[in-house]
Amino acid sequence: MAANRPSEPTANWWRDAAIYQIYVRSFADGDGDGTGDLAGVRARLPYLVELGVDALWFTPWYLSPLADGGYDVADYRTIDPAFGTLAEAEKLIAEARELGIRTIIDIVPNHVSDQHAWFRAALEAGSGSPERDLFHFRKGRGPDGATPPNDWVSEFGGTPWTRLDDGEWYLHLFATQQPDLNWAHPAVRQEHEEVLRFWFERGVSGVRIDSAALLAKDPALPDFAEGDPHPFVDRDELHDIYRAWRAIGDEYGGVFVGEVWLPDAERFARYLRPDELHTAFNFNFLACPWDAGLLRTAIDDTLSEHALVGAPATWVLCNHDVTRTVTRYGRAETGFDFDAKTFGTPTDLALGTRRARAAALLSLALPGAAYLYQGEELGLPEVDIPLDRIQDPMHFRKGGADPGRDGCRVPLPWSAQGPYAGFGADAEPWLPQPADWASYAADLQSDDPDSMLTLYREALRLRREEPGFATTGEPGARELTWLDAAPGVLALSRTEGLLCVVNLAAEAAELPEHTAVLLASGPLDGAGRLPQDTAVWLRA
């Protein structure tokens, strides 16, 4: 299999790559202790080659107390012992590259762990010290300083300020254990630039930037004021930071993808200018309901935003923070909103699976890069985690009303017969697997021509081999054309006569003229019509 993969992808590989997200803790357990690790990933590289992905994006694998799933980093140059060693990470990067698969790592620049050496030194040094200048420490308001310094709200709910015994407060936009760095301090910038070089020199090909629009803060840390620039989202100072990063990336041929949640298309596009980030995640498409009109608008808006700066779009249906696709599409409300997550939402998994299969073909047919979260290729549903096993701080910060994100992070099922569905041999996984988890096992699906895994393998193969799916990135290039279609039907053409049709209407739809059916998400009806919630790739 590996012999058919390019040994050295082109410089623009990232423009239309298929990138697989690995949440290491839940991917595969190589040493049997119940936690996924780098040994588990290395053992599954043949599976990833057969799947047909071009790169792996690893969520944080650094030393961490895991207060927020690894996004609380204690040391950016050390692999957490639960996952392995730095030497093993270097082996993994090299072995994957030999198989034609590149590596993208996660950088978390907005904050560090409260166990990071810098923050521990700041606590010890005390009020007014240079060590505290690396973070945002402030006196509280009110006569006794017992009120937080401003009225900001944490991304996880509640105040983003924690008071210390010495009376000062420190800022954390996320969990209490994740103090925000002061990006106005030159040492913070220098440290992250050195970290980038550290990993590029070890062979990584790209960096995903967590919470990329949140780093810079108004130095006054003011209350929110209607009409004023946001005090910590999308501030203009960010662009100098990313221009410096881009210069470093260009030295090594490395690329950047930003986690940028912004409603303003023009502001979003600024991050993708030629001297800043290469790509950014497309959350409008991810969160869009299963509705033909809304999906077409999301696709058009995304392509228009990126056309402003000549950058390729990215397409993703799910990630480690978002309700799994087959579950979300099987609910009455098929869009995604963090604030709408609740316990006990009714779900039709059969319906959701049909739609997820169709959505897979739609997303993989679009021009740009595609991101695939581990387990989506197995059709895994969201899992209801028992209350006493939930670990996600989002659940606790929101008073227990939100089930949190653990339901999409359950360790993967690899073998129908192995202990713990083949995830690991000895210890129970760090999150519990449901009783039917083995029915989704990769080894079962591998031999099933109708499985979700088979569908993804075939779609990724065709996407790689068919020239019409390539994204040129040329200014003004027509990467996608919409075709006339009945209400509720999306029909688009790429180049080289490739067509994608998705039927979201209640009735079966007529297919456009074609010479061959390349791939369908489900069976066509007897007359060759496209059933509801089904997608097909055609050759005109």
Helices and strands as residue ranges (DSSP letters): G 2-4, G 13-15, E 18-22, H 24-27, H 38-43, H 45-51, E 55-58, E 62-63, E 75-79, H 86-98, E 102-107, H 117-125, G 130-134, E 137-138, E 161-163, E 169-171, H 186-200, E 206-209, H 238-252, E 255-258, H 265-270, E 279-280, H 283-287, H 292-307, E 314-316, H 325-328, G 338-340, H 349-365, E 369-373, G 376-378, G 387-389, H 393-397, G 406-408, G 419-422, G 437-440, H 442-446, H 452-465, G 467-469, E 481-482, E 489-493, E 498-503, E 516-520, E 534-539
